[in-house]
Amino acid sequence: MRNLHCRALSLSSALFALLVAASLVAATPSAASAASITGSAAYQQMTKFAGEWTGTTQTPGGSPVSVVYKVTSAGKTVMETLFPGTDHEMVSMYHMDGPELVMTHYCSAGNQPHLRFNESKSTPNEFVFDFVGGTNLDPARDGHIHGLVLRLKSNNQMEAEWTGYKDGKKSDVMLFLLSRK
């Protein structure tokens, strides 16, 4: 009888240890969630982009790129101007829409894709924006910006990867390698 009691005690101690371990694992954030970032926190980081940035495109010959970030509207909007002063100047406006970070890209193609910050795909050093609609475009047919990834390399260096779609599928990727001027 004593052996049976000891085995039951051992089993219940082992079960208790297993339950404690399981609860600790469940309470510990996963690596993915620990590395995620909210739209609000990403927006706060984006306000620090203010200023002029220059660089090149990741294409043969590496064409020069110029980008200007400006915080406007009493700190509520970040305005990004691509290729300022050129025939291909474009503006993107980033702002909070309730708890979500959103962006509208005013393209030189004459359309206005709307993108939303994807918290589940983003990290503190990589901001992912996904297409959610737009104006003056048919996403199943017209060429448009369909995604953006901003990779923060340091306070003074970043990459901007713009994904284009046409005829409902990925058509090209433009990668800008930027440094703060």
C-alpha positions in Angstrom: 0.0 0.0 0.0 2.8 2.3 0.8 4.4 1.9 -2.7 1.0 2.7 -4.3 0.8 5.9 -2.2 4.3 6.9 -3.1 3.6 6.3 -6.8 0.5 8.3 -6.7 2.4 11.1 -4.9 5.1 11.0 -7.6 2.5 11.0 -10.3 0.7 13.9 -8.9 4.0 15.8 -8.4 4.9 15.1 -12.0 1.5 16.2 -13.2 1.7 19.4 -11.1 5.2 20.2 -12.6 3.8 19.6 -16.1 0.9 21.9 -15.5 3.1 24.6 -14.1 5.5 24.3 -17.1 2.5 24.4 -19.5 1.1 27.5 -17.9 4.5 29.2 -18.1 4.8 28.5 -21.8 1.3 29.8 -22.4 2.0 33.0 -20.5 5.3 33.6 -22.3 4.9 35.7 -25.5 6.0 34.0 -28.6 9.1 35.3 -30.5 6.8 36.6 -33.2 4.5 38.6 -30.9 7.5 39.8 -28.8 9.0 41.2 -32.0 5.8 42.8 -33.3 5.0 46.5 -33.2 1.7 48.5 -33.0 0.7 50.9 -35.7 0.8 53.7 -33.1 4.4 52.9 -32.1 5.4 52.6 -35.8 3.9 56.0 -36.5 5.9 57.5 -33.6 9.1 56.1 -35.1 8.1 57.5 -38.5 7.9 61.0 -37.1 11.6 60.7 -36.5 12.2 60.3 -40.3 11.7 64.1 -40.7 14.3 65.5 -43.1 15.9 64.8 -46.4 17.0 61.3 -47.5 19.0 60.4 -50.6 20.2 57.2 -52.2 19.8 54.9 -55.2 17.5 52.4 -56.6 18.5 48.8 -56.5 18.6 48.5 -60.3 21.3 48.2 -62.9 23.0 51.6 -62.8 21.4 52.5 -59.5 19.4 55.7 -60.4 19.5 58.4 -57.7 16.5 58.8 -55.3 15.5 61.7 -53.2 12.9 61.5 -50.4 11.7 64.2 -48.0 9.7 63.4 -44.8 7.8 66.1 -43.1 5.7 65.9 -39.9 2.6 68.1 -40.5 -1.0 68.6 -39.2 0.1 69.3 -35.6 2.1 66.0 -35.5 -0.8 63.9 -36.8 0.5 63.2 -40.3 3.8 62.2 -41.8 4.1 63.4 -45.4 6.6 61.6 -47.7 7.6 63.2 -50.9 9.3 61.0 -53.4 11.4 62.6 -56.2 10.7 66.1 -55.0 10.7 68.8 -57.7 10.7 66.3 -60.6 8.1 65.4 -63.2 7.6 62.1 -61.2 7.1 63.7 -57.8 4.7 61.7 -55.6 3.4 62.2 -52.1 2.3 59.6 -49.5 0.5 60.6 -46.4 0.7 58.4 -43.2 -1.7 58.9 -40.3 -3.6 57.0 -37.6 -7.2 56.0 -38.3 -8.3 55.1 -34.9 -5.9 52.4 -33.7 -4.6 51.7 -37.3 -1.7 53.3 -39.2 -2.8 53.9 -42.7 -1.2 55.4 -45.8 -2.5 56.9 -49.1 0.0 57.1 -52.0 -0.7 59.9 -54.5 1.0 58.3 -57.5 2.3 60.1 -60.6 0.3 57.5 -62.5 -2.8 59.4 -61.3 -4.2 56.8 -58.8 -4.3 56.8 -55.0 -3.7 53.3 -53.5 -4.6 53.0 -49.8 -2.4 50.8 -47.6 -2.7 49.7 -44.0 0.1 48.9 -41.6 0.2 45.1 -40.9 1.0 44.6 -37.2 1.3 40.8 -37.5 3.9 41.1 -40.3 5.8 44.1 -38.9 8.6 44.4 -36.4 10.3 47.4 -34.8 12.8 47.5 -37.7 10.5 46.4 -40.6 7.2 48.2 -41.3 4.9 46.3 -43.7 2.0 48.0 -45.4 -0.6 46.1 -47.4 -3.0 47.3 -50.1 -6.6 47.7 -48.9 -8.2 49.7 -51.8 -7.8 52.9 -53.6 -9.3 55.5 -55.8 -9.0 56.1 -59.6 -7.9 52.5 -60.1 -9.2 49.0 -60.8 -6.9 46.7 -58.8 -7.7 43.7 -61.1 -6.5 45.7 -64.1 -4.6 48.9 -63.5 -1.0 49.3 -62.4 -0.7 50.5 -58.8 1.4 50.3 -55.7 0.2 47.2 -53.8 2.6 47.0 -50.9 5.4 48.8 -49.1 8.0 47.5 -46.7 10.2 50.0 -44.8 13.3 48.4 -43.3 15.1 50.6 -40.7 18.8 49.8 -40.8 19.8 52.6 -38.4 18.6 56.1 -37.4 20.2 57.3 -40.6 19.7 54.4 -43.1 16.7 52.6 -44.4 15.3 50.6 -47.4 12.0 51.2 -49.0 10.6 48.3 -51.0 7.6 49.3 -53.2 5.7 46.4 -54.8 3.7 47.2 -58.0 0.7 45.2 -59.3 -0.8 45.1 -62.8 -3.5 42.9 -64.1 -4.2 41.6 -60.6 -0.7 40.3 -60.0 2.8 41.4 -58.9 4.5 43.2 -61.7 7.6 44.8 -60.2 9.5 45.6 -57.1 11.4 48.9 -56.6 14.0 49.0 -53.8 15.3 52.3 -52.6 18.5 52.3 -50.5 18.3 55.6 -48.5 20.6 57.5 -46.1 19.7 60.7 -44.2 21.2 63.7 -45.8 
